[in-house]
Amino acid sequence: MLARHLRRNATPAERHAWSLLRNRQVHRLKFRRQHVLGRFIVDFYCPARRLVLELDGVPHDRPAQVEYDVARTAWLETRGYRVLRIRNSDLDTARLEDLLRPYVRPLR
């Protein structure tokens, strides 16, 4: 229910990212937005690659948030997820393509 609320009340950066990621527009990777993984809701998730994409704006610069993000990333990584972070200010198609390129490979 919280994930649905977050999808409906997305930040401008999340709306922009979703406009770039939806419908397999970047390297044909399918993403879900505001997806629940364990006790966390991640910004974007690609199930085929177990890949999490997190957007970081100014609130993520606060020391308490940095600490929380580090712990959250560690929790996700110990469960086999790969976590990529991108600054809201760096968000564009070219940057997403570059960031996601290493994860484009045939499924086994």
Phi and psi restraints in degrees (range 20) as a CNS / XPLOR table:
assign (resid 1 and name C) (resid 2 and name N)
       (resid 2 and name CA) (resid 2 and name C) 1.0 -65.7 20.0 2
assign (resid 2 and name N) (resid 2 and name CA)
       (resid 2 and name C) (resid 3 and name N) 1.0 -39.1 20.0 2
assign (resid 2 and name C) (resid 3 and name N)
       (resid 3 and name CA) (resid 3 and name C) 1.0 -61.1 20.0 2
assign (resid 3 and name N) (resid 3 and name CA)
       (resid 3 and name C) (resid 4 and name N) 1.0 -41.5 20.0 2
assign (resid 3 and name C) (resid 4 and name N)
       (resid 4 and name CA) (resid 4 and name C) 1.0 -62.5 20.0 2
assign (resid 4 and name N) (resid 4 and name CA)
       (resid 4 and name C) (resid 5 and name N) 1.0 -43.0 20.0 2
assign (resid 4 and name C) (resid 5 and name N)
       (resid 5 and name CA) (resid 5 and name C) 1.0 -60.0 20.0 2
assign (resid 5 and name N) (resid 5 and name CA)
       (resid 5 and name C) (resid 6 and name N) 1.0 -43.6 20.0 2
assign (resid 5 and name C) (resid 6 and name N)
       (resid 6 and name CA) (resid 6 and name C) 1.0 -65.4 20.0 2
assign (resid 6 and name N) (resid 6 and name CA)
       (resid 6 and name C) (resid 7 and name N) 1.0 -36.1 20.0 2
assign (resid 6 and name C) (resid 7 and name N)
       (resid 7 and name CA) (resid 7 and name C) 1.0 -65.1 20.0 2
assign (resid 7 and name N) (resid 7 and name CA)
       (resid 7 and name C) (resid 8 and name N) 1.0 -41.0 20.0 2
assign (resid 7 and name C) (resid 8 and name N)
       (resid 8 and name CA) (resid 8 and name C) 1.0 -73.0 20.0 2
assign (resid 8 and name N) (resid 8 and name CA)
       (resid 8 and name C) (resid 9 and name N) 1.0 -23.9 20.0 2
assign (resid 8 and name C) (resid 9 and name N)
       (resid 9 and name CA) (resid 9 and name C) 1.0 -119.3 20.0 2
assign (resid 9 and name N) (resid 9 and name CA)
       (resid 9 and name C) (resid 10 and name N) 1.0 46.9 20.0 2
assign (resid 9 and name C) (resid 10 and name N)
       (resid 10 and name CA) (resid 10 and name C) 1.0 -66.9 20.0 2
assign (resid 10 and name N) (resid 10 and name CA)
       (resid 10 and name C) (resid 11 and name N) 1.0 149.5 20.0 2
assign (resid 10 and name C) (resid 11 and name N)
       (resid 11 and name CA) (resid 11 and name C) 1.0 -72.3 20.0 2
assign (resid 11 and name N) (resid 11 and name CA)
       (resid 11 and name C) (resid 12 and name N) 1.0 163.0 20.0 2
assign (resid 11 and name C) (resid 12 and name N)
       (resid 12 and name CA) (resid 12 and name C) 1.0 -56.0 20.0 2
assign (resid 12 and name N) (resid 12 and name CA)
       (resid 12 and name C) (resid 13 and name N) 1.0 -39.8 20.0 2
assign (resid 12 and name C) (resid 13 and name N)
       (resid 13 and name CA) (resid 13 and name C) 1.0 -65.0 20.0 2
assign (resid 13 and name N) (resid 13 and name CA)
       (resid 13 and name C) (resid 14 and name N) 1.0 -40.3 20.0 2
assign (resid 13 and name C) (resid 14 and name N)
       (resid 14 and name CA) (resid 14 and name C) 1.0 -66.4 20.0 2
assign (resid 14 and name N) (resid 14 and name CA)
       (resid 14 and name C) (resid 15 and name N) 1.0 -40.0 20.0 2
assign (resid 14 and name C) (resid 15 and name N)
       (resid 15 and name CA) (resid 15 and name C) 1.0 -63.1 20.0 2
assign (resid 15 and name N) (resid 15 and name CA)
       (resid 15 and name C) (resid 16 and name N) 1.0 -41.7 20.0 2
assign (resid 15 and name C) (resid 16 and name N)
       (resid 16 and name CA) (resid 16 and name C) 1.0 -64.9 20.0 2
assign (resid 16 and name N) (resid 16 and name CA)
       (resid 16 and name C) (resid 17 and name N) 1.0 -45.9 20.0 2
assign (resid 16 and name C) (resid 17 and name N)
       (resid 17 and name CA) (resid 17 and name C) 1.0 -59.9 20.0 2
assign (resid 17 and name N) (resid 17 and name CA)
       (resid 17 and name C) (resid 18 and name N) 1.0 -42.9 20.0 2
assign (resid 17 and name C) (resid 18 and name N)
       (resid 18 and name CA) (resid 18 and name C) 1.0 -64.8 20.0 2
assign (resid 18 and name N) (resid 18 and name CA)
       (resid 18 and name C) (resid 19 and name N) 1.0 -35.8 20.0 2
assign (resid 18 and name C) (resid 19 and name N)
       (resid 19 and name CA) (resid 19 and name C) 1.0 -64.4 20.0 2
assign (resid 19 and name N) (resid 19 and name CA)
       (resid 19 and name C) (resid 20 and name N) 1.0 -27.6 20.0 2
assign (resid 19 and name C) (resid 20 and name N)
       (resid 20 and name CA) (resid 20 and name C) 1.0 -85.6 20.0 2
assign (resid 20 and name N) (resid 20 and name CA)
       (resid 20 and name C) (resid 21 and name N) 1.0 -33.8 20.0 2
assign (resid 20 and name C) (resid 21 and name N)
       (resid 21 and name CA) (resid 21 and name C) 1.0 -90.9 20.0 2
assign (resid 21 and name N) (resid 21 and name CA)
       (resid 21 and name C) (resid 22 and name N) 1.0 -28.3 20.0 2
assign (resid 21 and name C) (resid 22 and name N)
       (resid 22 and name CA) (resid 22 and name C) 1.0 -63.9 20.0 2
assign (resid 22 and name N) (resid 22 and name CA)
       (resid 22 and name C) (resid 23 and name N) 1.0 157.2 20.0 2
assign (resid 22 and name C) (resid 23 and name N)
       (resid 23 and name CA) (resid 23 and name C) 1.0 57.4 20.0 2
assign (resid 23 and name N) (resid 23 and name CA)
       (resid 23 and name C) (resid 24 and name N) 1.0 34.1 20.0 2
assign (resid 23 and name C) (resid 24 and name N)
       (resid 24 and name CA) (resid 24 and name C) 1.0 56.9 20.0 2
assign (resid 24 and name N) (resid 24 and name CA)
       (resid 24 and name C) (resid 25 and name N) 1.0 38.3 20.0 2
assign (resid 24 and name C) (resid 25 and name N)
       (resid 25 and name CA) (resid 25 and name C) 1.0 -75.6 20.0 2
assign (resid 25 and name N) (resid 25 and name CA)
       (resid 25 and name C) (resid 26 and name N) 1.0 -22.1 20.0 2
assign (resid 25 and name C) (resid 26 and name N)
       (resid 26 and name CA) (resid 26 and name C) 1.0 -111.4 20.0 2
assign (resid 26 and name N) (resid 26 and name CA)
       (resid 26 and name C) (resid 27 and name N) 1.0 110.2 20.0 2
assign (resid 26 and name C) (resid 27 and name N)
       (resid 27 and name CA) (resid 27 and name C) 1.0 54.6 20.0 2
assign (resid 27 and name N) (resid 27 and name CA)
       (resid 27 and name C) (resid 28 and name N) 1.0 24.2 20.0 2
assign (resid 27 and name C) (resid 28 and name N)
       (resid 28 and name CA) (resid 28 and name C) 1.0 60.5 20.0 2
assign (resid 28 and name N) (resid 28 and name CA)
       (resid 28 and name C) (resid 29 and name N) 1.0 20.8 20.0 2
assign (resid 28 and name C) (resid 29 and name N)
       (resid 29 and name CA) (resid 29 and name C) 1.0 -82.9 20.0 2
assign (resid 29 and name N) (resid 29 and name CA)
       (resid 29 and name C) (resid 30 and name N) 1.0 133.4 20.0 2
assign (resid 29 and name C) (resid 30 and name N)
       (resid 30 and name CA) (resid 30 and name C) 1.0 -92.2 20.0 2
assign (resid 30 and name N) (resid 30 and name CA)
       (resid 30 and name C) (resid 31 and name N) 1.0 124.7 20.0 2
assign (resid 30 and name C) (resid 31 and name N)
       (resid 31 and name CA) (resid 31 and name C) 1.0 -115.8 20.0 2
assign (resid 31 and name N) (resid 31 and name CA)
       (resid 31 and name C) (resid 32 and name N) 1.0 150.2 20.0 2
assign (resid 31 and name C) (resid 32 and name N)
       (resid 32 and name CA) (resid 32 and name C) 1.0 -111.4 20.0 2
assign (resid 32 and name N) (resid 32 and name CA)
       (resid 32 and name C) (resid 33 and name N) 1.0 150.3 20.0 2
assign (resid 32 and name C) (resid 33 and name N)
       (resid 33 and name CA) (resid 33 and name C) 1.0 -111.8 20.0 2
assign (resid 33 and name N) (resid 33 and name CA)
       (resid 33 and name C) (resid 34 and name N) 1.0 147.8 20.0 2
assign (resid 33 and name C) (resid 34 and name N)
       (resid 34 and name CA) (resid 34 and name C) 1.0 47.4 20.0 2
assign (resid 34 and name N) (resid 34 and name CA)
       (resid 34 and name C) (resid 35 and name N) 1.0 60.8 20.0 2
assign (resid 34 and name C) (resid 35 and name N)
       (resid 35 and name CA) (resid 35 and name C) 1.0 -101.0 20.0 2
assign (resid 35 and name N) (resid 35 and name CA)
       (resid 35 and name C) (resid 36 and name N) 1.0 138.3 20.0 2
assign (resid 35 and name C) (resid 36 and name N)
       (resid 36 and name CA) (resid 36 and name C) 1.0 -83.0 20.0 2
assign (resid 36 and name N) (resid 36 and name CA)
       (resid 36 and name C) (resid 37 and name N) 1.0 124.5 20.0 2
assign (resid 36 and name C) (resid 37 and name N)
       (resid 37 and name CA) (resid 37 and name C) 1.0 -128.0 20.0 2
assign (resid 37 and name N) (resid 37 and name CA)
       (resid 37 and name C) (resid 38 and name N) 1.0 108.1 20.0 2
assign (resid 37 and name C) (resid 38 and name N)
       (resid 38 and name CA) (resid 38 and name C) 1.0 62.5 20.0 2
assign (resid 38 and name N) (resid 38 and name CA)
       (resid 38 and name C) (resid 39 and name N) 1.0 -124.6 20.0 2
assign (resid 38 and name C) (resid 39 and name N)
       (resid 39 and name CA) (resid 39 and name C) 1.0 -95.8 20.0 2
assign (resid 39 and name N) (resid 39 and name CA)
       (resid 39 and name C) (resid 40 and name N) 1.0 9.0 20.0 2
assign (resid 39 and name C) (resid 40 and name N)
       (resid 40 and name CA) (resid 40 and name C) 1.0 -118.2 20.0 2
assign (resid 40 and name N) (resid 40 and name CA)
       (resid 40 and name C) (resid 41 and name N) 1.0 155.6 20.0 2
assign (resid 40 and name C) (resid 41 and name N)
       (resid 41 and name CA) (resid 41 and name C) 1.0 -113.3 20.0 2
assign (resid 41 and name N) (resid 41 and name CA)
       (resid 41 and name C) (resid 42 and name N) 1.0 118.0 20.0 2
assign (resid 41 and name C) (resid 42 and name N)
       (resid 42 and name CA) (resid 42 and name C) 1.0 -96.2 20.0 2
assign (resid 42 and name N) (resid 42 and name CA)
       (resid 42 and name C) (resid 43 and name N) 1.0 154.2 20.0 2
assign (resid 42 and name C) (resid 43 and name N)
       (resid 43 and name CA) (resid 43 and name C) 1.0 -63.0 20.0 2
assign (resid 43 and name N) (resid 43 and name CA)
       (resid 43 and name C) (resid 44 and name N) 1.0 -53.1 20.0 2
assign (resid 43 and name C) (resid 44 and name N)
       (resid 44 and name CA) (resid 44 and name C) 1.0 -141.2 20.0 2
assign (resid 44 and name N) (resid 44 and name CA)
       (resid 44 and name C) (resid 45 and name N) 1.0 142.5 20.0 2
assign (resid 44 and name C) (resid 45 and name N)
       (resid 45 and name CA) (resid 45 and name C) 1.0 -139.3 20.0 2
assign (resid 45 and name N) (resid 45 and name CA)
       (resid 45 and name C) (resid 46 and name N) 1.0 131.3 20.0 2
assign (resid 45 and name C) (resid 46 and name N)
       (resid 46 and name CA) (resid 46 and name C) 1.0 -108.4 20.0 2
assign (resid 46 and name N) (resid 46 and name CA)
       (resid 46 and name C) (resid 47 and name N) 1.0 102.7 20.0 2
assign (resid 46 and name C) (resid 47 and name N)
       (resid 47 and name CA) (resid 47 and name C) 1.0 -61.8 20.0 2
assign (resid 47 and name N) (resid 47 and name CA)
       (resid 47 and name C) (resid 48 and name N) 1.0 -36.7 20.0 2
assign (resid 47 and name C) (resid 48 and name N)
       (resid 48 and name CA) (resid 48 and name C) 1.0 -62.5 20.0 2
assign (resid 48 and name N) (resid 48 and name CA)
       (resid 48 and name C) (resid 49 and name N) 1.0 -29.4 20.0 2
assign (resid 48 and name C) (resid 49 and name N)
       (resid 49 and name CA) (resid 49 and name C) 1.0 -112.3 20.0 2
assign (resid 49 and name N) (resid 49 and name CA)
       (resid 49 and name C) (resid 50 and name N) 1.0 1.7 20.0 2
assign (resid 49 and name C) (resid 50 and name N)
       (resid 50 and name CA) (resid 50 and name C) 1.0 49.7 20.0 2
assign (resid 50 and name N) (resid 50 and name CA)
       (resid 50 and name C) (resid 51 and name N) 1.0 46.2 20.0 2
assign (resid 50 and name C) (resid 51 and name N)
       (resid 51 and name CA) (resid 51 and name C) 1.0 -111.7 20.0 2
assign (resid 51 and name N) (resid 51 and name CA)
       (resid 51 and name C) (resid 52 and name N) 1.0 127.3 20.0 2
assign (resid 51 and name C) (resid 52 and name N)
       (resid 52 and name CA) (resid 52 and name C) 1.0 -108.6 20.0 2
assign (resid 52 and name N) (resid 52 and name CA)
       (resid 52 and name C) (resid 53 and name N) 1.0 131.2 20.0 2
assign (resid 52 and name C) (resid 53 and name N)
       (resid 53 and name CA) (resid 53 and name C) 1.0 -116.4 20.0 2
assign (resid 53 and name N) (resid 53 and name CA)
       (resid 53 and name C) (resid 54 and name N) 1.0 119.7 20.0 2
assign (resid 53 and name C) (resid 54 and name N)
       (resid 54 and name CA) (resid 54 and name C) 1.0 -112.8 20.0 2
assign (resid 54 and name N) (resid 54 and name CA)
       (resid 54 and name C) (resid 55 and name N) 1.0 135.8 20.0 2
assign (resid 54 and name C) (resid 55 and name N)
       (resid 55 and name CA) (resid 55 and name C) 1.0 -95.7 20.0 2
assign (resid 55 and name N) (resid 55 and name CA)
       (resid 55 and name C) (resid 56 and name N) 1.0 135.3 20.0 2
assign (resid 55 and name C) (resid 56 and name N)
       (resid 56 and name CA) (resid 56 and name C) 1.0 -120.7 20.0 2
assign (resid 56 and name N) (resid 56 and name CA)
       (resid 56 and name C) (resid 57 and name N) 1.0 117.9 20.0 2
assign (resid 56 and name C) (resid 57 and name N)
       (resid 57 and name CA) (resid 57 and name C) 1.0 -105.1 20.0 2
assign (resid 57 and name N) (resid 57 and name CA)
       (resid 57 and name C) (resid 58 and name N) 1.0 -167.5 20.0 2
assign (resid 57 and name C) (resid 58 and name N)
       (resid 58 and name CA) (resid 58 and name C) 1.0 -55.6 20.0 2
assign (resid 58 and name N) (resid 58 and name CA)
       (resid 58 and name C) (resid 59 and name N) 1.0 -39.9 20.0 2
assign (resid 58 and name C) (resid 59 and name N)
       (resid 59 and name CA) (resid 59 and name C) 1.0 -57.6 20.0 2
assign (resid 59 and name N) (resid 59 and name CA)
       (resid 59 and name C) (resid 60 and name N) 1.0 -23.7 20.0 2
assign (resid 59 and name C) (resid 60 and name N)
       (resid 60 and name CA) (resid 60 and name C) 1.0 -77.6 20.0 2
assign (resid 60 and name N) (resid 60 and name CA)
       (resid 60 and name C) (resid 61 and name N) 1.0 -2.6 20.0 2
assign (resid 60 and name C) (resid 61 and name N)
       (resid 61 and name CA) (resid 61 and name C) 1.0 -86.9 20.0 2
assign (resid 61 and name N) (resid 61 and name CA)
       (resid 61 and name C) (resid 62 and name N) 1.0 -14.2 20.0 2
assign (resid 61 and name C) (resid 62 and name N)
       (resid 62 and name CA) (resid 62 and name C) 1.0 -69.0 20.0 2
assign (resid 62 and name N) (resid 62 and name CA)
       (resid 62 and name C) (resid 63 and name N) 1.0 138.0 20.0 2
assign (resid 62 and name C) (resid 63 and name N)
       (resid 63 and name CA) (resid 63 and name C) 1.0 -52.8 20.0 2
assign (resid 63 and name N) (resid 63 and name CA)
       (resid 63 and name C) (resid 64 and name N) 1.0 -42.6 20.0 2
assign (resid 63 and name C) (resid 64 and name N)
       (resid 64 and name CA) (resid 64 and name C) 1.0 -65.5 20.0 2
assign (resid 64 and name N) (resid 64 and name CA)
       (resid 64 and name C) (resid 65 and name N) 1.0 -38.0 20.0 2
assign (resid 64 and name C) (resid 65 and name N)
       (resid 65 and name CA) (resid 65 and name C) 1.0 -70.5 20.0 2
assign (resid 65 and name N) (resid 65 and name CA)
       (resid 65 and name C) (resid 66 and name N) 1.0 -38.7 20.0 2
assign (resid 65 and name C) (resid 66 and name N)
       (resid 66 and name CA) (resid 66 and name C) 1.0 -59.1 20.0 2
assign (resid 66 and name N) (resid 66 and name CA)
       (resid 66 and name C) (resid 67 and name N) 1.0 -46.2 20.0 2
assign (resid 66 and name C) (resid 67 and name N)
       (resid 67 and name CA) (resid 67 and name C) 1.0 -61.1 20.0 2
assign (resid 67 and name N) (resid 67 and name CA)
       (resid 67 and name C) (resid 68 and name N) 1.0 -44.1 20.0 2
assign (resid 67 and name C) (resid 68 and name N)
       (resid 68 and name CA) (resid 68 and name C) 1.0 -62.7 20.0 2
assign (resid 68 and name N) (resid 68 and name CA)
       (resid 68 and name C) (resid 69 and name N) 1.0 -45.1 20.0 2
assign (resid 68 and name C) (resid 69 and name N)
       (resid 69 and name CA) (resid 69 and name C) 1.0 -62.1 20.0 2
assign (resid 69 and name N) (resid 69 and name CA)
       (resid 69 and name C) (resid 70 and name N) 1.0 -39.8 20.0 2
assign (resid 69 and name C) (resid 70 and name N)
       (resid 70 and name CA) (resid 70 and name C) 1.0 -63.2 20.0 2
assign (resid 70 and name N) (resid 70 and name CA)
       (resid 70 and name C) (resid 71 and name N) 1.0 -45.9 20.0 2
assign (resid 70 and name C) (resid 71 and name N)
       (resid 71 and name CA) (resid 71 and name C) 1.0 -64.9 20.0 2
assign (resid 71 and name N) (resid 71 and name CA)
       (resid 71 and name C) (resid 72 and name N) 1.0 -41.1 20.0 2
assign (resid 71 and name C) (resid 72 and name N)
       (resid 72 and name CA) (resid 72 and name C) 1.0 -63.9 20.0 2
assign (resid 72 and name N) (resid 72 and name CA)
       (resid 72 and name C) (resid 73 and name N) 1.0 -45.5 20.0 2
assign (resid 72 and name C) (resid 73 and name N)
       (resid 73 and name CA) (resid 73 and name C) 1.0 -61.8 20.0 2
assign (resid 73 and name N) (resid 73 and name CA)
       (resid 73 and name C) (resid 74 and name N) 1.0 -43.2 20.0 2
assign (resid 73 and name C) (resid 74 and name N)
       (resid 74 and name CA) (resid 74 and name C) 1.0 -61.0 20.0 2
assign (resid 74 and name N) (resid 74 and name CA)
       (resid 74 and name C) (resid 75 and name N) 1.0 -43.3 20.0 2
assign (resid 74 and name C) (resid 75 and name N)
       (resid 75 and name CA) (resid 75 and name C) 1.0 -60.7 20.0 2
assign (resid 75 and name N) (resid 75 and name CA)
       (resid 75 and name C) (resid 76 and name N) 1.0 -46.1 20.0 2
assign (resid 75 and name C) (resid 76 and name N)
       (resid 76 and name CA) (resid 76 and name C) 1.0 -65.0 20.0 2
assign (resid 76 and name N) (resid 76 and name CA)
       (resid 76 and name C) (resid 77 and name N) 1.0 -42.9 20.0 2
assign (resid 76 and name C) (resid 77 and name N)
       (resid 77 and name CA) (resid 77 and name C) 1.0 -66.8 20.0 2
assign (resid 77 and name N) (resid 77 and name CA)
       (resid 77 and name C) (resid 78 and name N) 1.0 -34.9 20.0 2
assign (resid 77 and name C) (resid 78 and name N)
       (resid 78 and name CA) (resid 78 and name C) 1.0 -68.2 20.0 2
assign (resid 78 and name N) (resid 78 and name CA)
       (resid 78 and name C) (resid 79 and name N) 1.0 -15.1 20.0 2
assign (resid 78 and name C) (resid 79 and name N)
       (resid 79 and name CA) (resid 79 and name C) 1.0 -102.1 20.0 2
assign (resid 79 and name N) (resid 79 and name CA)
       (resid 79 and name C) (resid 80 and name N) 1.0 12.7 20.0 2
assign (resid 79 and name C) (resid 80 and name N)
       (resid 80 and name CA) (resid 80 and name C) 1.0 91.3 20.0 2
assign (resid 80 and name N) (resid 80 and name CA)
       (resid 80 and name C) (resid 81 and name N) 1.0 7.8 20.0 2
assign (resid 80 and name C) (resid 81 and name N)
       (resid 81 and name CA) (resid 81 and name C) 1.0 -90.3 20.0 2
assign (resid 81 and name N) (resid 81 and name CA)
       (resid 81 and name C) (resid 82 and name N) 1.0 146.4 20.0 2
assign (resid 81 and name C) (resid 82 and name N)
       (resid 82 and name CA) (resid 82 and name C) 1.0 -101.6 20.0 2
assign (resid 82 and name N) (resid 82 and name CA)
       (resid 82 and name C) (resid 83 and name N) 1.0 129.0 20.0 2
assign (resid 82 and name C) (resid 83 and name N)
       (resid 83 and name CA) (resid 83 and name C) 1.0 -112.9 20.0 2
assign (resid 83 and name N) (resid 83 and name CA)
       (resid 83 and name C) (resid 84 and name N) 1.0 124.4 20.0 2
assign (resid 83 and name C) (resid 84 and name N)
       (resid 84 and name CA) (resid 84 and name C) 1.0 -115.6 20.0 2
assign (resid 84 and name N) (resid 84 and name CA)
       (resid 84 and name C) (resid 85 and name N) 1.0 137.5 20.0 2
assign (resid 84 and name C) (resid 85 and name N)
       (resid 85 and name CA) (resid 85 and name C) 1.0 -118.2 20.0 2
assign (resid 85 and name N) (resid 85 and name CA)
       (resid 85 and name C) (resid 86 and name N) 1.0 141.1 20.0 2
assign (resid 85 and name C) (resid 86 and name N)
       (resid 86 and name CA) (resid 86 and name C) 1.0 -138.0 20.0 2
assign (resid 86 and name N) (resid 86 and name CA)
       (resid 86 and name C) (resid 87 and name N) 1.0 136.9 20.0 2
assign (resid 86 and name C) (resid 87 and name N)
       (resid 87 and name CA) (resid 87 and name C) 1.0 -70.0 20.0 2
assign (resid 87 and name N) (resid 87 and name CA)
       (resid 87 and name C) (resid 88 and name N) 1.0 141.6 20.0 2
assign (resid 87 and name C) (resid 88 and name N)
       (resid 88 and name CA) (resid 88 and name C) 1.0 -53.7 20.0 2
assign (resid 88 and name N) (resid 88 and name CA)
       (resid 88 and name C) (resid 89 and name N) 1.0 -39.2 20.0 2
assign (resid 88 and name C) (resid 89 and name N)
       (resid 89 and name CA) (resid 89 and name C) 1.0 -69.7 20.0 2
assign (resid 89 and name N) (resid 89 and name CA)
       (resid 89 and name C) (resid 90 and name N) 1.0 -16.7 20.0 2
assign (resid 89 and name C) (resid 90 and name N)
       (resid 90 and name CA) (resid 90 and name C) 1.0 -97.7 20.0 2
assign (resid 90 and name N) (resid 90 and name CA)
       (resid 90 and name C) (resid 91 and name N) 1.0 3.4 20.0 2
assign (resid 90 and name C) (resid 91 and name N)
       (resid 91 and name CA) (resid 91 and name C) 1.0 -79.3 20.0 2
assign (resid 91 and name N) (resid 91 and name CA)
       (resid 91 and name C) (resid 92 and name N) 1.0 110.4 20.0 2
assign (resid 91 and name C) (resid 92 and name N)
       (resid 92 and name CA) (resid 92 and name C) 1.0 -156.4 20.0 2
assign (resid 92 and name N) (resid 92 and name CA)
       (resid 92 and name C) (resid 93 and name N) 1.0 171.5 20.0 2
assign (resid 92 and name C) (resid 93 and name N)
       (resid 93 and name CA) (resid 93 and name C) 1.0 -59.3 20.0 2
assign (resid 93 and name N) (resid 93 and name CA)
       (resid 93 and name C) (resid 94 and name N) 1.0 -46.5 20.0 2
assign (resid 93 and name C) (resid 94 and name N)
       (resid 94 and name CA) (resid 94 and name C) 1.0 -61.6 20.0 2
assign (resid 94 and name N) (resid 94 and name CA)
       (resid 94 and name C) (resid 95 and name N) 1.0 -43.1 20.0 2
assign (resid 94 and name C) (resid 95 and name N)
       (resid 95 and name CA) (resid 95 and name C) 1.0 -65.0 20.0 2
assign (resid 95 and name N) (resid 95 and name CA)
       (resid 95 and name C) (resid 96 and name N) 1.0 -42.5 20.0 2
assign (resid 95 and name C) (resid 96 and name N)
       (resid 96 and name CA) (resid 96 and name C) 1.0 -62.5 20.0 2
assign (resid 96 and name N) (resid 96 and name CA)
       (resid 96 and name C) (resid 97 and name N) 1.0 -43.0 20.0 2
assign (resid 96 and name C) (resid 97 and name N)
       (resid 97 and name CA) (resid 97 and name C) 1.0 -61.2 20.0 2
assign (resid 97 and name N) (resid 97 and name CA)
       (resid 97 and name C) (resid 98 and name N) 1.0 -43.3 20.0 2
assign (resid 97 and name C) (resid 98 and name N)
       (resid 98 and name CA) (resid 98 and name C) 1.0 -64.4 20.0 2
assign (resid 98 and name N) (resid 98 and name CA)
       (resid 98 and name C) (resid 99 and name N) 1.0 -44.4 20.0 2
assign (resid 98 and name C) (resid 99 and name N)
       (resid 99 and name CA) (resid 99 and name C) 1.0 -64.2 20.0 2
assign (resid 99 and name N) (resid 99 and name CA)
       (resid 99 and name C) (resid 100 and name N) 1.0 -38.0 20.0 2
assign (resid 99 and name C) (resid 100 and name N)
       (resid 100 and name CA) (resid 100 and name C) 1.0 -91.9 20.0 2
assign (resid 100 and name N) (resid 100 and name CA)
       (resid 100 and name C) (resid 101 and name N) 1.0 -13.3 20.0 2
assign (resid 100 and name C) (resid 101 and name N)
       (resid 101 and name CA) (resid 101 and name C) 1.0 -51.5 20.0 2
assign (resid 101 and name N) (resid 101 and name CA)
       (resid 101 and name C) (resid 102 and name N) 1.0 -44.4 20.0 2
assign (resid 101 and name C) (resid 102 and name N)
       (resid 102 and name CA) (resid 102 and name C) 1.0 -62.1 20.0 2
assign (resid 102 and name N) (resid 102 and name CA)
       (resid 102 and name C) (resid 103 and name N) 1.0 -15.8 20.0 2
assign (resid 102 and name C) (resid 103 and name N)
       (resid 103 and name CA) (resid 103 and name C) 1.0 -99.3 20.0 2
assign (resid 103 and name N) (resid 103 and name CA)
       (resid 103 and name C) (resid 104 and name N) 1.0 5.0 20.0 2
assign (resid 103 and name C) (resid 104 and name N)
       (resid 104 and name CA) (resid 104 and name C) 1.0 -95.4 20.0 2
assign (resid 104 and name N) (resid 104 and name CA)
       (resid 104 and name C) (resid 105 and name N) 1.0 106.8 20.0 2
assign (resid 104 and name C) (resid 105 and name N)
       (resid 105 and name CA) (resid 105 and name C) 1.0 -158.8 20.0 2
assign (resid 105 and name N) (resid 105 and name CA)
       (resid 105 and name C) (resid 106 and name N) 1.0 160.0 20.0 2
assign (resid 105 and name C) (resid 106 and name N)
       (resid 106 and name CA) (resid 106 and name C) 1.0 -61.1 20.0 2
assign (resid 106 and name N) (resid 106 and name CA)
       (resid 106 and name C) (resid 107 and name N) 1.0 143.1 20.0 2
assign (resid 106 and name C) (resid 107 and name N)
       (resid 107 and name CA) (resid 107 and name C) 1.0 -70.3 20.0 2
assign (resid 107 and name N) (resid 107 and name CA)
       (resid 107 and name C) (resid 108 and name N) 1.0 147.0 20.0 2
